[in-house]
Amino acid sequence: MAVGTGITSPGDPVAASIEAGFFIGCAIRTLSTISGGHVNPAISIGFLVLGQITVIRFIFYSIIQTLGSAAGAALLKAIVPANKTTNDLGIIFPAPGVNDAQAIVCEMIITFFLLFGTFAMIDPKRIDINGFAPFQIGLIVVINIFATFNLSGGCMNPARTFGPSIVAGIYDKSWIYWVGDMTGAVFGALLYGKIFSTTACKRWIKADFRRCNAGDEETFDDKLATYKKTGPDENNH
């Protein structure tokens, strides 16, 4: 779908961002209980570094995601009239005047926020987030594309641009999106998972509790249960 928008509406950030955001939201909602609805190798590597999928599954997902993108590009090449498409089949390139390093940094930043936001939205132990997670993740995609469409192209998904590259035989800048997107994804997933997730926060609090209550036989979980029943100990205030 994203490739189709790139082919039929080249240079239009509104069409590209809204279509991509809605498609991602629908794909996550449709496939989340089957495969996880990753759609994107950058999402898959985030799950990998947090130990939520295996290396084999990550490799398999990445191959299938790329082949799916290539199949979509080939299908669109076959059904879209030549006067309504471009020879590059919607491949994402850095904008004119944007060098490779700048494009990589842009992609790292937006993919970092995509992964950080995604894991925040799907954190199973958070009770402060209300709403429809697939829509919220799709909205992050929309914002990121708007922010960088005229810089790096706002890819966030190396399979999205590598699939059309395979069909068109154009690989000049594909490596930018593998390097930038995958690097940003790793940092975004690790930062949320290891520091900001509810599990990580509880681990930090427990560690502080042990340091502050050395010799106290009552465990953190015991004190937490007591707090929930009676409220804070007034003697400690």
ABEGO torsion letter per residue (X at the ends): XAAAAAAABBGBAAAAAAAAAAAAAAAAAAAAAAAGGAGBAAAAAAAAAAGABBAAAAAAAAAAAAAAAAAAAAAAAAABBAAABBAAGGBBBBBBGBBAAAAAAAAAAAAAAAAAAAAAAABAABAABBEBAAAAAAAAAAAAAAAAAABAGGAGBAAAAAAAAAAAGBAAAAAAAAAAAAAAAAAAAAAAAAAABAAAAAAAAAAAAAAAABGBABBAAAAAAAAAAAEBBAAAX
